[in-house]
Amino acid sequence: MASGSVHGRLESFSRKILSFATGSASLVFATAILNAAVPESSFGQATSTWVHYDKHGRLQYATDPQGNRIMDYSTAGYEGGGVALPHVPARATVKPSGGDDTAAIQAAIDTVSALSPDPCGFRGAVLLASGNFNVSATLNITSSGVVLAGSGSDANGTIITMTGSPFTLINNTVDPDRNGTFAEPLPAGTYTGSGTNAYTVDNKEQRNGAYGPGFFNLDMRVSYAFRFGTRQVEIVGDMFNLTNHTNFANPTNNQASAQFLLLSAYSTSYAPRKLQLGARFVF
């Protein structure tokens, strides 16, 4: 069989994708996505000048005069991928406090970062115990050989909840310190909206003294492979926003508004629960 015919049939078959949507959930089912081990001579070397197979069946990439080329992700991951992840012993353990855990996690990272690396270059792991951690700022790892590890991805594992973005509470009709400037930060204290989806914040008397609602999103993948001799069928199910949790954007910050601290708009990163099913046939 000619190489062009092989390519054409594989490409045509892999494009048989059925998709449909109902309501807020979408279902995508790929009837078949084929990965085939075909001898190098079957591919044909004239299909692309930018990427092609060499005589050993390995991809070769051409570059333009500026050195640009098609991206190759085959070496992504630890040690270029295809290598088992090493076990790095924990040198510090952090337990959830029920409050803001950012400082505690960062302190543990800094402690492990100050340790000397072992012969493999690892300083140690910061182990987050089971439970729900609240993080309000960026965590920084500035030394190599430091691993931030959790205690599992199931319901009894480690969950990190990011707080919302900061915003400033104001009242554009009041001059709190009577200096002639309106819309200054409101005094420190607890503020609550009045109405549907009212939101409560602990405010500091400063710019960005309050935090909006946190963002929570739980995704899950389930897969199972069936073997038939040298052939394999893999069924994959991806669930996005498994708990169908609604994530809101920051509420109105002006105390003079009737919408003050009412959650009325969705976060730009929010999407309702979605399910995606796929099947892959490898021969």
Secondary structure by P-SEA (a helix, b strand, c coil): ccaaaaaaaaaaaaabbbbbbcccbbbbbccbbbbbbccccccccccccccccccccbbbbbbcccccccccccccccccccccbbbbbbccccccccccaaaaaaaaaaaaaacccccccccccccccccbbbbcbbbbbccccccccccccccccbbbbbbcbbbbbbcccccccccccccccccbbbbbbcccbbbbbbccccccccccbbbbbbbbbbbbbbbcccbbbbbbbbbcccccbbbbccccccccccccccccccccccccbbbbbbccccc
